[in-house]
């Protein structure tokens, strides 16, 4: 079986033969040691770089567990063959075995393992959980880890078992926090893990996170989750994450201690996990089990591989079963490692593509316990206003469980807001329909919340002020179908509001190209569905139009204008009609042009209110007597103020809005609230209509921003609390003077804590 042979050359991860070793990693800059930066994000999921003496570790990352006494796959092969940048081994085992200890203390842990990358060590906490106790002291084990040259050490925390009472778990949490000062002091310049404990008690997890966040740790592992995963309690696993992560400094990577099954990666990463460690690749291999993104399979019954990985590309399961036990174990360990790395790479690409939540959504359908966790995440914390019928359809559970969910939802709402507030909206690209799960994707939830908070009907006098026309029946673009009708309605019925029914809810016509509402990719019946009047009424209440009469109009096919005018005539909105109820008097060119200009102004104005968080009164003043550049399809490309300033440009790709240099100056002048002095958090409602967020930079950064350079972490003195990734923002100096504008890459807490990486991508600087 040639495919099973190994040579000194080895095989690279693409299945090709290679002659050798990868170059050793380049140490980070001394000033960057221990720093973490974000390079890309999708909500709370993030790609990052952790700077260490043995290279810059790209995250999310897998740290294979290496038992110094039992090396199923050699650490050097991890580096050379699989490109693994970090691994984890147990300092307690090394400390306890004299032979290992001798090499580690004289030559270092990297030489002991023959591994050039980042080495993290555990402290013996898990051994204490398994065997009841360890004989090493709190400071002693940290000092030992430092002495053998590890990159990231771990303090000796107190493991909380599932069978413990709340009082006992509280004691574990408190003792761990009390051990933190001595552990940090003993670590010196060595990066140190500060584990989070608390069992299944939300308030204790939060207490642990808040307490450990006070100390100078480099990484925060979430501990005590192995027993939860062993029992497939994935909903509890998700609860542990949401009880802990929002209370940790965002500039410290989160490590899911003991989580190495690829099935959990998408959900974990979507919730903010950065590091994973895995002994499962080897442990499962010894038992003849294969890891997959959807669970675990025994090789005994396999005829084909669940996933065809490079290490078995020329072998069948039957051929592998025929191998000797040791050889079979090594090969299956490689298989498990390759599957795990492949899923991790899939997650990384999903972050880049902005689809990590959809990947978690798909994976949730592949295991019942994981589906339970996902449904708890996507319904329990935030959708308290959903009716029980919808919940029954969504989670297919009993009514009592749904009611229990609603009773306990309030205490999780802030955790869900932590996820939603980090979402970028609008986004580019289509939004694939995923059934009812689509409604609870965090970025869609963020978009719908922002729309219903900011948009208000234009309460104008005249016909139609008591009605709302709801158009449905086809996907966009709707401008081609409705432009002439909208001009007539604008002229004859200025009080009428026109809403479009999309698969994820009602959308004002003035925002008819806004992503994600108009970019849902799915079957035609999604758009063809006739709106449920009760559901429409519920949404209109949220838009402040709950008392209006609803007029439904099907947009499918020809004759939309005639159908709409007929329906409006029957409702008494139009007065001049023929015997068929159709408005006969056409608009004069001047009337039509005037109506279209008002529609264009409202298109821009509503986007400025929604996407720049501006007051309607300020927008109306800025756009008074403005003109608009439109393309051949009637879409507004540029908005020009009466003084000639090009203020904004509606984007064609996502329905968003791009702020110009001149627009930034004009909008900066409308601010009537004090500049931010720090990173103080305000309530969600208090920030509405306060304008684009300000980011205050120090004197060192000012000249670079004025030249159009990006704003980097570490140079920010304060920011408005409502800033989110993807938001347009104004960059000011310490006097509040505008020096530039750009696109935020992070949240306010990120700006407060991070010391490295780009915080704002500057789009324009203001020269002095």
TABEL-V507135 format. One line per field, one symbol per residue. ss: DSSP state (@ for helix, = for strand, . for the rest). psi: psi as a letter, one per 40 degrees, with the letter a starting at -180 (. if undefined). A space follows every 10 residues. Layout:
BEGIN
ss = ???
psi = ???
END
This chain:
BEGIN
ss = .@@@...... =.....=... .........@ @@...===== ==..====== ==..=====. =======..= ....@@@@@@ .....===== @@@@@@.@@@ @@@@@@@.@@ @@@....=== ==..@@@@@@ @......@@@ @@@@@@@... .===...... .....@@@@@ @@@@@@@@@@ @@@@@@@... ===..=.... .@@@@@@@@@ @@......== ==...@@@@@ ...@@@@@@@ @@@@@@@... ..====.... .@@@@@@@@@ ....====.@ @@@@@@..== ==..====@@ @........@ @@....@@@@ @...@@@@@@ @@@@@@@@@@ @@@@@@@@@@ @@@..@@@@@ @@@@...@@@ @@@@@@@@@@ .......@@@ @@@@@...@@ @@@@@@@@@@ @@@@@@@@@@ .......... ==..@@@@@@ .@@@@@@@@@ @@@@...... ......==== ==......@@ @@@@@@@@@@ @@....==== ==..====@@ @........= =...@@@@.. ..@@@@@@@@ @@......== ====.....@ @@@@@@@@@@ ......=... ..=.....@@ @@@@@@@@@@ @@@@@@@@@@ @....@@@@@ @@....==== .....===== .....===== ......===. @@@@@@@@.. .......... ....@@@... ..=====.@@ @@@@@@.... ==...====. .......=== ==.....=== ====...@@@ @@@....=== =====...
psi = gdeeiiidda hieeeiiiea iiiiihiiid eeheihihdi igbeiihihh hiefihhhii ihgihhhddg gdhhdddddd defheiihih ddddddhddd ddddddeidd ddefheahhi iieedddddd ediieiiddd dddddddefi dhihigihhh ideiiddddd dddddddded dddddddbeh ihhgihaebe hddddddddd ddeeigidih ihifeddddd efgddddddd ddeddeeihe ehihhghehe hddedddddd eeidiiihed ddddddefih iieeahihed ehdihdhhid efdeiidddd deiidddddd dddddddddd dddddddddd ddeffddddd ddddeehddd dddddddedd ddfeeiiddd ddddefiidd dddddddedd eedddddddd eeihhiiiii ghhfaeddde hddddddddd deddhiiggi iaieeeihhh iieiiihedd dedddddddd ddgeehhhih hieeiihide feehiedefh haideddehh ihdddddddd ddeffdeihh hhhhehaifd dddddddddd eedidhiaee fhhdhiiidd dddddddddd dddddddddd eefiiddddd ddehfiihhi aeeehhdihh ideehhdihh iedeeahhhi ddddddddee hfiiihdafh hiiddeehfe iiiihhiidd ddddddeeii hiieehdiii eeiiheihih hiaeeehhei iahieaiddd dddieiihdh hhehihi.
END
